[in-house]
Amino acid sequence: MGIDTAMVKRWVRRTARRLKHFAFSKSTVVMKNRRFFLMLLLAGSLLGLATPIAMRGADNEAPTGFVALFNGKDFAGWKVPEGDGGHWKIVNGVIDYDAESEAKGDKSLYTERQFGDFVVQVDWRIKETPYVNPNVPYILPDGNHAKDIYGKEMRMSLPDSDSGIILRGSGKSQINIWCWPIGSGEMYGYRMDRKQPPEVRAGATPRTQADKPVGEWNHYEITLRGDRVTVQLNGVKVIDNAQMPEIPPQGPIGLQHHGGKRDGKWNSPPALLQFKNIYVKELKP
């Protein structure tokens, strides 16, 4: 349940007015009105929790220093895949995708603008997970997959959806969104590239799992400078200054398509997602 910020503020103001009627002495206030002061302290704490929520502002309105890439109304500034068939759409002020784009080529959604170094903020949520992925690995901190005593990779069957934030138009430089236990934020293309140095593969692996439950909104803040990226998920740093060798110097920001069907059933994790509050701040080289 959310905090009613306005209600808390009104309560604190009323309490402050009442406080004027008390004589400030140890005997009459501290001793006789202990419960009253405890309530005042609690109200102040609630107000402190509520303030960041209030300061965030309305959906799709950029904070200071950022520019909104999505206006909450249409795809102005975005390239919808040719032949998409209406599967990327706007629903109640958010970008909604059903993972069934009919485009013949790349089915992902990209900005028209190209970006070099930047900070991008994105709110996203997985709508549902109808596909059960039978091949989810147990990922170790160094990016490798755990094996059993026979040397076989351990696999799990878990409900899964899959998407990501594409950086500079490069699918390899994508910040994953999915339901794997390792958590969202990894760069799958680098972690799985065994030609990369061990430190690159380890750097592409999330330090912790910070995802909220399926159906709830998550918040990314991704900072890309040169070939180095830092990812914060819901205020937790999950990728810290990881290197992405050979990432293009410029390119668009993208929302990734994933998934497909066979005989009307999903045969891979679908990108059943929504996105909003997409803001960018360009950085000087």
ROBA-292516 format. One line per 4 residues: number of its first residue (from 1); for each residue x, y, z of N, C-alpha, C, O. Coordinates in pm, whole numbers, plus 50000, padded with zeros to 5 digits. Example, Ala and Ser with C-alpha at 12.3 -4.5 7.8 and 13.67 -1.06 7.14 Angstrom:
1> 51319/49431/50780/51230/49550/50780/51320/49670/50780/51424/49668/50846 ~ 51285/49775/50708/51367/49894/50714/51290/50003/50787/51341/50114/50804
***
This chain:
1> 50086/49880/50000/50000/50000/50000/50088/50123/50000/50182/50129/50079 ~ 50062/50223/49914/50144/50343/49905/50117/50441/50018/50013/50434/50083 ~ 50208/50529/50039/50195/50630/50144/50126/50752/50087/50165/50804/49982 ~ 50019/50801/50157/49949/50922/50115/50031/51041/50167/50016/51082/50282
5> 50118/51095/50082/50210/51201/50123/50136/51324/50175/50174/51380/50277 ~ 50032/51365/50104/49957/51484/50143/49894/51466/50281/49894/51557/50363 ~ 49841/51345/50306/49778/51319/50435/49879/51328/50548/49851/51387/50653 ~ 49997/51269/50527/50100/51273/50630/50142/51417/50659/50158/51456/50774
9> 50161/51496/50552/50200/51636/50571/50095/51712/50652/50130/51790/50740 ~ 49965/51689/50622/49858/51758/50696/49861/51719/50843/49843/51802/50931 ~ 49885/51588/50868/49890/51540/51006/50005/51606/51082/49988/51648/51196 ~ 50121/51617/51018/50237/51679/51084/50208/51825/51113/50243/51874/51221
13> 50146/51897/51020/50115/52040/51043/50017/52056/51159/50035/52143/51243 ~ 49913/51970/51162/49817/51978/51272/49884/51949/51406/49857/52015/51507 ~ 49972/51849/51406/50042/51813/51528/50133/51926/51576/50142/51953/51696 ~ 50199/51993/51480/50286/52105/51516/50205/52217/51581/50251/52281/51676
17> 50084/52242/51529/50000/52347/51588/49960/52309/51731/49958/52393/51821 ~ 49928/52180/51749/49891/52135/51883/50007/52150/51980/49988/52178/52098 ~ 50127/52132/51928/50246/52137/52013/50264/52274/52078/50324/52285/52185 ~ 50214/52378/52013/50228/52513/52066/50152/52532/52197/50182/52623/52274
21> 50053/52445/52222/49970/52461/52341/50034/52398/52465/49982/52410/52576 ~ 50149/52330/52443/50213/52265/52556/50326/52352/52612/50395/52420/52537 ~ 50342/52349/52741/50457/52416/52804/50576/52322/52796/50565/52204/52830 ~ 50688/52372/52749/50805/52287/52729/50881/52271/52860/50974/52346/52891
25> 50839/52172/52935/50912/52136/53055/50920/51985/53063/50835/51915/53008 ~ 51021/51937/53131/51043/51793/53137/50926/51722/53201/50891/51611/53161 ~ 50864/51787/53301/50759/51719/53376/50629/51714/53298/50563/51610/53297 ~ 50589/51822/53231/50458/51828/53167/50456/51772/53027/50352/51723/52983
29> 50568/51778/52954/50567/51734/52816/50628/51595/52800/50564/51503/52750 ~ 50753/51582/52841/50825/51458/52817/50760/51342/52890/50746/51233/52835 ~ 50720/51366/53018/50668/51258/53099/50521/51230/53071/50482/51114/53060 ~ 50437/51334/53060/50294/51316/53046/50250/51293/52901/50141/51241/52876
33> 50334/51331/52806/50292/51322/52666/50390/51238/52584/50418/51268/52468 ~ 50441/51132/52646/50537/51046/52579/50477/50984/52453/50541/50979/52348 ~ 50353/50938/52464/50288/50877/52348/50271/50977/52235/50290/50942/52118 ~ 50237/51100/52270/50220/51205/52169/50349/51228/52090/50346/51241/51967
37> 50464/51233/52160/50590/51258/52091/50634/51139/52008/50696/51155/51903 ~ 50602/51019/52055/50633/50901/51974/50555/50904/51843/50608/50868/51739 ~ 50429/50947/51849/50348/50960/51728/50406/51065/51634/50405/51047/51512 ~ 50455/51175/51690/50515/51280/51609/50641/51229/51539/50664/51258/51422
41> 50722/51152/51613/50844/51096/51554/50811/51001/51441/50877/51001/51337 ~ 50706/50918/51461/50664/50825/51357/50616/50899/51232/50647/50859/51120 ~ 50541/51007/51253/50493/51084/51139/50607/51143/51060/50605/51144/50937 ~ 50709/51193/51131/50825/51248/51062/50896/51143/50979/50943/51172/50869
45> 50905/51021/51033/50969/50913/50959/50891/50879/50834/50949/50859/50727 ~ 50758/50871/50847/50674/50843/50731/50688/50950/50626/50692/50921/50506 ~ 50696/51075/50669/50711/51185/50574/50844/51172/50501/50852/51200/50381 ~ 50949/51130/50572/51079/51111/50508/51075/51004/50402/51138/51017/50298
49> 50999/50896/50428/50985/50789/50329/50904/50835/50210/50930/50795/50097 ~ 50805/50919/50235/50715/50960/50128/50776/51064/50036/50740/51071/49919 ~ 50868/51145/50089/50921/51256/50011/50983/51216/49878/50953/51280/49778 ~ 51071/51112/49870/51129/51076/49741/51025/51040/49638/51041/51071/49520
53> 50916/50974/49681/50808/50940/49588/50745/51066/49533/50719/51077/49413 ~ 50720/51163/49623/50656/51287/49579/50745/51367/49486/50697/51432/49393 ~ 50877/51361/49511/50969/51442/49433/50989/51389/49291/51038/51461/49205 ~ 50952/51262/49266/50981/51202/49137/50904/51267/49024/50953/51271/48911
57> 50785/51317/49050/50708/51384/48946/50619/51289/48869/50615/51169/48896 ~ 50547/51345/48771/50453/51266/48691/50526/51175/48595/50641/51200/48559 ~ 50458/51068/48554/50516/50976/48457/50553/51048/48328/50481/51137/48281 ~ 50666/51008/48272/50715/51054/48142/50749/51203/48136/50758/51261/48028
61> 50768/51264/48254/50817/51401/48262/50959/51396/48316/50982/51355/48429 ~ 51056/51439/48234/51198/51420/48264/51241/51497/48388/51200/51611/48407 ~ 51325/51436/48473/51383/51509/48587/51487/51609/48536/51526/51605/48419 ~ 51529/51698/48623/51627/51800/48587/51753/51739/48528/51810/51645/48584
65> 51795/51793/48413/51917/51746/48348/51895/51636/48247/51986/51603/48171 ~ 51776/51578/48244/51744/51469/48152/51643/51515/48046/51574/51616/48063 ~ 51637/51440/47937/51540/51463/47830/51454/51337/47816/51507/51226/47816 ~ 51325/51355/47805/51235/51240/47789/51245/51184/47647/51233/51258/47549
69> 51266/51054/47636/51269/50988/47505/51131/50935/47466/51107/50905/47349 ~ 51041/50925/47563/50905/50877/47538/50808/50974/47603/50821/51006/47722 ~ 50710/51022/47524/50619/51125/47574/50491/51070/47637/50408/51148/47683 ~ 50474/50938/47638/50356/50878/47698/50234/50878/47609/50128/50830/47649
73> 50248/50931/47486/50133/50944/47397/50148/50869/47265/50054/50807/47216 ~ 50270/50875/47208/50291/50813/47077/50438/50775/47062/50516/50788/47157 ~ 50476/50728/46942/50612/50684/46917/50698/50791/46851/50790/50760/46776 ~ 50667/50917/46878/50751/51025/46827/50894/51006/46878/50916/50990/46998
77> 50992/51007/46786/51130/50989/46824/51175/50844/46826/51289/50814/46861 ~ 51086/50753/46788/51118/50611/46786/51096/50552/46647/51016/50604/46568 ~ 51166/50444/46616/51149/50372/46491/51077/50240/46519/51136/50145/46571 ~ 50948/50238/46484/50873/50113/46498/50915/50020/46384/50921/50064/46270
81> 50943/49892/46411/50987/49802/46304/50888/49798/46188/50767/49790/46208 ~ 50942/49804/46067/50857/49801/45948/50781/49669/45942/50840/49561/45952 ~ 50649/49679/45926/50565/49560/45922/50532/49502/46057/50490/49386/46067 ~ 50549/49580/46162/50527/49532/46299/50385/49481/46321/50365/49383/46393
85> 50287/49547/46261/50150/49502/46275/50081/49546/46403/49980/49488/46443 ~ 50135/49649/46469/50070/49703/46588/50100/49629/46717/50027/49645/46816 ~ 50205/49551/46719/50238/49475/46841/50317/49559/46941/50307/49536/47062 ~ 50397/49655/46893/50450/49761/46979/50343/49869/46982/50308/49923/46877
89> 50290/49901/47099/50181/49997/47106/50187/50077/47237/50262/50043/47328 ~ 50106/50184/47242/50096/50266/47362/49967/50229/47434/49859/50233/47374 ~ 49976/50194/47561/49860/50157/47641/49865/50233/47773/49955/50209/47855 ~ 49771/50322/47794/49763/50397/47920/49895/50463/47959/49937/50459/48075
93> 49960/50526/47860/50080/50604/47887/50208/50524/47899/50310/50579/47940 ~ 50205/50395/47863/50327/50314/47867/50346/50246/47731/50250/50227/47657 ~ 50471/50210/47700/50500/50130/47582/50472/49985/47618/50529/49931/47713 ~ 50384/49922/47542/50342/49785/47569/50382/49695/47453/50364/49731/47336
97> 50437/49578/47485/50477/49485/47379/50426/49345/47411/50431/49299/47525 ~ 50377/49277/47306/50325/49141/47324/50416/49033/47266/50379/48916/47263 ~ 50536/49074/47220/50639/48981/47169/50597/48910/47041/50651/48803/47009 ~ 50502/48967/46967/50456/48900/46844/50468/48990/46721/50386/48981/46630
101> 50568/49076/46719/50589/49163/46604/50595/49082/46475/50656/48975/46470 ~ 50530/49135/46371/50527/49067/46240/50635/49119/46146/50638/49083/46029 ~ 50725/49204/46197/50833/49257/46114/50922/49143/46064/50946/49046/46136 ~ 50970/49157/45941/51053/49053/45881/51198/49061/45930/51267/48959/45939
105> 51244/49181/45960/51382/49198/46006/51389/49210/46156/51324/49135/46229 ~ 51471/49305/46203/51486/49329/46347/51353/49375/46405/51293/49470/46355 ~ 51305/49309/46508/51174/49339/46566/51183/49432/46688/51080/49465/46746 ~ 51303/49472/46725/51320/49558/46843/51282/49703/46810/51278/49742/46693
109> 51256/49781/46914/51216/49921/46901/51336/50010/46935/51398/49993/47040 ~ 51370/50105/46844/51489/50188/46862/51454/50337/46858/51357/50378/46795 ~ 51537/50416/46928/51525/50561/46915/51574/50605/46778/51657/50537/46717 ~ 51522/50716/46729/51572/50773/46603/51709/50835/46623/51792/50833/46532
113> 51733/50890/46740/51860/50957/46768/51970/50857/46800/51944/50746/46847 ~ 52092/50899/46774/52212/50823/46808/52274/50885/46934/52268/51006/46953 ~ 52333/50801/47017/52392/50849/47141/52532/50791/47158/52561/50679/47115 ~ 52619/50869/47222/52754/50823/47255/52761/50786/47402/52724/50675/47441
117> 52809/50880/47484/52813/50860/47630/52686/50919/47691/52644/51029/47653 ~ 52627/50848/47784/52499/50895/47839/52464/50820/47966/52522/50718/48000 ~ 52364/50877/48036/52293/50809/48144/52150/50792/48096/52087/50889/48055 ~ 52098/50671/48101/51958/50648/48062/51884/50586/48181/51934/50495/48247
121> 51765/50638/48205/51677/50583/48307/51555/50522/48239/51500/50580/48145 ~ 51515/50405/48285/51402/50335/48226/51325/50263/48337/51385/50194/48420 ~ 51194/50279/48338/51108/50196/48423/51053/50083/48336/51011/50107/48223 ~ 51054/49962/48388/51006/49847/48312/50939/49747/48405/50966/49741/48524
125> 50850/49669/48346/50790/49561/48423/50757/49444/48330/50715/49462/48216 ~ 50776/49325/48381/50736/49203/48311/50588/49179/48343/50550/49170/48459 ~ 50506/49169/48239/50362/49155/48259/50322/49016/48307/50239/49002/48397 ~ 50382/48914/48246/50348/48777/48280/50457/48684/48228/50543/48725/48150
129> 50454/48559/48273/50556/48460/48233/50489/48329/48195/50496/48232/48271 ~ 50423/48324/48078/50353/48201/48040/50445/48088/47996/50404/47972/47991 ~ 50570/48121/47963/50665/48021/47915/50752/47971/48030/50808/48050/48106 ~ 50764/47839/48042/50854/47781/48141/50983/47743/48069/50985/47656/47982
133> 51091/47810/48108/51221/47789/48045/51290/47668/48110/51319/47671/48230 ~ 51316/47560/48033/51375/47440/48092/51527/47444/48101/51589/47348/48149 ~ 51588/47553/48056/51734/47559/48045/51797/47678/48116/51892/47737/48064 ~ 51747/47714/48232/51805/47825/48307/51927/47774/48383/51914/47683/48465
137> 52045/47830/48358/52166/47780/48423/52186/47838/48563/52127/47940/48599 ~ 52269/47771/48639/52316/47822/48767/52444/47899/48737/52548/47839/48710 ~ 52437/48033/48742/52549/48117/48701/52634/48154/48822/52584/48198/48925 ~ 52764/48134/48806/52861/48165/48911/52907/48310/48901/52887/48373/48797
141> 52969/48366/49006/53012/48506/49003/53110/48539/48891/53118/48655/48850 ~ 53185/48440/48842/53279/48467/48734/53215/48457/48596/53283/48472/48494 ~ 53083/48432/48593/53012/48424/48466/52998/48285/48410/52922/48264/48315 ~ 53070/48189/48464/53059/48051/48418/52936/47984/48476/52876/48033/48572
145> 52898/47869/48417/52784/47793/48465/52831/47681/48558/52929/47612/48529 ~ 52761/47665/48668/52795/47560/48764/52770/47423/48702/52679/47405/48622 ~ 52853/47327/48742/52840/47190/48692/52824/47093/48808/52865/47120/48921 ~ 52763/46978/48778/52748/46876/48881/52876/46792/48892/52975/46822/48826
149> 52873/46689/48973/52993/46609/48996/53037/46532/48872/53148/46480/48867 ~ 52949/46525/48773/52982/46456/48648/53029/46552/48539/53056/46512/48426 ~ 53040/46681/48576/53085/46780/48479/52977/46832/48388/53007/46901/48290 ~ 52852/46802/48417/52740/46848/48335/52681/46976/48394/52661/46986/48516
153> 52653/47074/48308/52594/47199/48356/52460/47174/48423/52376/47099/48373 ~ 52441/47238/48537/52314/47226/48609/52212/47323/48549/52243/47439/48523 ~ 52093/47274/48527/51986/47353/48466/51861/47348/48552/51836/47250/48623 ~ 51783/47456/48545/51658/47466/48619/51543/47499/48524/51565/47559/48419
157> 51422/47459/48560/51302/47495/48485/51228/47603/48563/51182/47580/48674 ~ 51218/47723/48502/51156/47837/48570/51070/47917/48473/51103/47927/48355 ~ 50959/47976/48522/50883/48069/48438/50973/48185/48396/51050/48236/48478 ~ 50964/48227/48270/51061/48323/48221/51002/48413/48113/50924/48368/48030
161> 51040/48539/48115/51023/48634/48005/51157/48702/47984/51242/48698/48073 ~ 51177/48764/47866/51313/48809/47833/51307/48932/47743/51237/48933/47642 ~ 51381/49036/47783/51395/49155/47701/51525/49222/47743/51611/49158/47802 ~ 51538/49352/47714/51658/49421/47755/51665/49562/47700/51585/49600/47614
165> 51759/49639/47749/51786/49774/47700/51912/49767/47613/52020/49736/47662 ~ 51897/49795/47485/52007/49784/47389/52083/49916/47388/52024/50023/47371 ~ 52215/49908/47405/52301/50027/47410/52373/50047/47278/52436/49954/47226 ~ 52365/50170/47223/52431/50207/47098/52400/50111/46983/52483/50087/46896
169> 52279/50057/46984/52233/49975/46873/52295/49839/46863/52273/49769/46764 ~ 52373/49798/46962/52445/49671/46958/52375/49567/47045/52366/49583/47167 ~ 52326/49460/46982/52260/49355/47058/52350/49291/47162/52302/49245/47266 ~ 52479/49286/47134/52573/49229/47231/52585/49317/47354/52611/49268/47464
173> 52565/49447/47336/52578/49542/47447/52441/49573/47507/52404/49688/47530 ~ 52367/49467/47530/52232/49478/47583/52231/49450/47733/52299/49359/47781 ~ 52155/49530/47808/52138/49509/47952/52011/49426/47971/51899/49474/47948 ~ 52029/49302/48012/51919/49207/48014/51808/49241/48113/51830/49303/48217
177> 51687/49198/48075/51569/49196/48162/51512/49055/48150/51477/49011/48041 ~ 51504/48982/48262/51453/48846/48258/51422/48797/48398/51420/48875/48493 ~ 51396/48664/48411/51355/48608/48539/51457/48508/48596/51425/48431/48686 ~ 51580/48510/48543/51681/48416/48591/51725/48453/48733/51726/48571/48768
181> 51761/48353/48814/51803/48382/48953/51922/48478/48963/51934/48549/49063 ~ 52010/48482/48862/52123/48573/48865/52077/48718/48867/52150/48806/48912 ~ 51956/48744/48818/51900/48879/48819/51918/48953/48689/52005/48919/48608 ~ 51837/49054/48669/51847/49140/48551/51970/49229/48563/52020/49254/48673
185> 52018/49277/48448/52132/49369/48446/52254/49315/48377/52345/49391/48344 ~ 52259/49184/48353/52380/49129/48293/52390/49161/48145/52291/49196/48081 ~ 52510/49149/48091/52532/49160/47947/52561/49019/47895/52676/48975/47893 ~ 52456/48951/47853/52465/48811/47812/52568/48791/47701/52643/48693/47703
189> 52571/48883/47605/52662/48869/47493/52808/48866/47533/52888/48797/47470 ~ 52844/48940/47636/52982/48941/47684/53008/48828/47783/53115/48766/47781 ~ 52911/48801/47869/52933/48693/47966/52951/48558/47897/53029/48476/47943 ~ 52879/48536/47790/52884/48407/47721/52994/48399/47616/53015/48292/47558
193> 53063/48508/47590/53169/48509/47489/53300/48460/47553/53368/48535/47623 ~ 53333/48335/47528/53451/48275/47591/53582/48328/47534/53689/48294/47583 ~ 53574/48410/47431/53694/48474/47377/53732/48598/47459/53842/48651/47446 ~ 53639/48642/47544/53666/48759/47627/53752/48721/47747/53745/48607/47794
197> 53832/48816/47797/53911/48790/47918/53819/48758/48036/53704/48802/48039 ~ 53869/48682/48134/53787/48646/48251/53728/48768/48323/53615/48762/48371 ~ 53805/48878/48331/53755/48995/48402/53638/49060/48330/53551/49120/48394 ~ 53634/49050/48196/53521/49105/48119/53396/49022/48143/53288/49077/48165
201> 53409/48890/48140/53295/48802/48161/53242/48815/48304/53121/48816/48326 ~ 53332/48825/48400/53288/48843/48539/53221/48979/48558/53122/48990/48630 ~ 53275/49082/48493/53218/49215/48504/53079/49225/48446/53000/49309/48489 ~ 53047/49141/48348/52916/49141/48283/52811/49065/48363/52695/49059/48323
205> 52852/49005/48475/52764/48923/48558/52714/49004/48678/52796/49061/48751 ~ 52582/49012/48700/52531/49092/48812/52591/49050/48946/52608/48931/48974 ~ 52623/49152/49030/52679/49127/49162/52573/49077/49260/52606/49009/49357 ~ 52447/49110/49234/52338/49070/49323/52208/49072/49245/52201/49127/49135
209> 52106/49012/49300/51974/49009/49237/51888/49117/49301/51863/49115/49421 ~ 51841/49213/49220/51766/49327/49274/51629/49344/49208/51565/49447/49225 ~ 51585/49244/49133/51456/49252/49064/51339/49248/49162/51345/49182/49266 ~ 51232/49319/49127/51106/49308/49199/51024/49194/49139/51053/49150/49028
213> 50922/49146/49209/50842/49035/49158/50777/49067/49023/50751/49183/48991 ~ 50753/48963/48944/50685/48978/48816/50555/49056/48835/50478/49028/48926 ~ 50533/49153/48747/50414/49237/48755/50440/49373/48817/50361/49465/48796 ~ 50548/49387/48893/50581/49515/48956/50680/49594/48870/50754/49536/48791
217> 50679/49726/48888/50768/49814/48812/50908/49813/48872/50926/49818/48994 ~ 51008/49807/48783/51150/49816/48819/51208/49944/48757/51153/49998/48662 ~ 51319/49990/48813/51383/50113/48764/51530/50087/48735/51606/50046/48823 ~ 51570/50112/48610/51710/50105/48569/51769/50245/48562/51702/50340/48519
221> 51894/50258/48604/51976/50372/48569/52106/50316/48515/52183/50252/48587 ~ 52131/50340/48387/52246/50283/48316/52337/50396/48273/52294/50488/48202 ~ 52462/50391/48314/52561/50493/48278/52664/50430/48184/52732/50334/48220 ~ 52674/50486/48065/52767/50436/47964/52864/50547/47928/52825/50653/47880
225> 52992/50521/47951/53097/50617/47916/53211/50540/47851/53274/50455/47914 ~ 53237/50570/47722/53336/50493/47649/53288/50350/47634/53178/50325/47585 ~ 53372/50256/47677/53329/50116/47671/53301/50061/47811/53305/49940/47834 ~ 53271/50151/47905/53245/50111/48042/53100/50141/48081/53047/50247/48048
229> 53037/50047/48149/52897/50062/48186/52875/50027/48332/52934/49931/48384 ~ 52790/50106/48397/52747/50079/48534/52595/50073/48534/52529/50157/48473 ~ 52540/49973/48602/52395/49953/48602/52345/49951/48746/52393/49874/48829 ~ 52247/50037/48774/52175/50034/48900/52033/49988/48874/51963/50042/48789
233> 51990/49887/48949/51855/49833/48938/51784/49855/49071/51824/49800/49174 ~ 51678/49936/49068/51602/49966/49189/51692/50020/49301/51674/49988/49418 ~ 51789/50104/49259/51878/50168/49355/51995/50083/49400/52075/50127/49484 ~ 52007/49962/49347/52116/49871/49384/52212/49859/49266/52169/49834/49153
237> 52342/49877/49290/52441/49864/49183/52464/49717/49154/52520/49644/49237 ~ 52420/49672/49036/52436/49530/49001/52551/49507/48903/52605/49397/48896 ~ 52588/49610/48827/52704/49606/48736/52788/49729/48766/52736/49841/48768 ~ 52918/49710/48790/53003/49821/48834/53119/49842/48737/53219/49770/48739
241> 53105/49943/48651/53212/49985/48561/53265/49868/48476/53386/49853/48458 ~ 53173/49787/48425/53211/49672/48344/53255/49717/48205/53204/49815/48151 ~ 53349/49645/48148/53399/49679/48015/53322/49602/47908/53291/49484/47924 ~ 53293/49672/47798/53229/49611/47681/53318/49636/47560/53295/49731/47486
245> 53419/49553/47540/53513/49575/47430/53444/49582/47294/53353/49505/47264 ~ 53490/49677/47213/53444/49693/47074/53299/49737/47061/53239/49721/46955 ~ 53241/49793/47169/53108/49851/47155/53117/49969/47059/53214/50045/47067 ~ 53021/49989/46969/53026/50104/46876/53035/50236/46952/52982/50247/47063
249> 53099/50337/46895/53112/50466/46964/52980/50541/46975/52963/50624/47065 ~ 52886/50513/46885/52754/50577/46888/52649/50479/46838/52680/50380/46770 ~ 52525/50507/46871/52416/50425/46822/52288/50456/46898/52292/50530/46996 ~ 52176/50401/46854/52048/50426/46921/52032/50345/47049/52105/50248/47072
253> 51937/50385/47129/51895/50308/47246/51775/50223/47202/51686/50273/47132 ~ 51772/50098/47242/51665/50010/47196/51598/49933/47308/51655/49911/47415 ~ 51474/49891/47281/51398/49801/47368/51388/49668/47293/51335/49663/47182 ~ 51439/49563/47352/51461/49439/47279/51336/49352/47263/51258/49334/47356
257> 51320/49300/47141/51225/49192/47116/51289/49060/47154/51410/49041/47136 ~ 51208/48969/47206/51256/48831/47228/51135/48738/47228/51026/48776/47271 ~ 51157/48617/47179/51052/48516/47187/50991/48480/47053/50999/48557/46957 ~ 50932/48365/47048/50865/48318/46928/50767/48206/46962/50769/48151/47073
261> 50683/48173/46866/50583/48070/46888/50596/47960/46782/50639/47983/46670 ~ 50557/47841/46822/50546/47729/46729/50415/47658/46760/50389/47618/46874 ~ 50332/47643/46657/50200/47582/46674/50118/47654/46781/50044/47592/46857 ~ 50134/47788/46785/50055/47870/46877/50104/47873/47019/50040/47933/47105
265> 50219/47808/47048/50271/47806/47184/50411/47867/47187/50488/47851/47092 ~ 50443/47937/47295/50576/47997/47307/50682/47887/47310/50669/47787/47381 ~ 50788/47906/47232/50899/47811/47234/51029/47873/47285/51135/47811/47279 ~ 51020/47997/47335/51133/48065/47399/51075/48179/47483/50959/48217/47463
269> 51153/48233/47576/51098/48336/47666/51053/48460/47589/51135/48520/47519 ~ 50927/48500/47599/50877/48616/47525/50899/48747/47599/50902/48750/47722 ~ 50915/48854/47522/50932/48988/47580/50795/49049/47608/50751/49140/47539 ~ 50730/48998/47710/50597/49048/47749/50617/49157/47853/50604/49135/47974
273> 50650/49276/47803/50692/49384/47891/50620/49515/47863/50556/49533/47760 ~ 50634/49605/47961/50593/49744/47945/50708/49833/47989/50789/49796/48074 ~ 50714/49954/47928/50820/50050/47958/50759/50189/47973/50660/50222/47907 ~ 50818/50271/48060/50778/50411/48073/50893/50488/48137/50995/50429/48174
277> 50875/50620/48150/50977/50706/48215/51116/50680/48160/51209/50646/48233 ~ 51129/50696/48028/51256/50673/47960/51324/50807/47939/51280/50888/47857 ~ 51431/50831/48013/51499/50961/48010/51648/50941/47980/51707/50839/48017 ~ 51706/51038/47912/51849/51030/47881/51917/51162/47914/51860/51270/47895
281> 52039/51152/47963/52125/51268/47984/52257/51239/47914/52328/51145/47951 ~ 52290/51318/47813/52413/51295/47739/52532/51348/47819/52523/51452/47885 ~ 52643/51274/47813/52764/51308/47887/52872/51356/47791/52882/51309/47677 ~ 52953/51448/47838/53065/51493/47756/53173/51387/47757/53198/51326/47861
285> 53238/51362/47642/53344/51260/47635/53457/51289/47733/53554/51213/47740
***
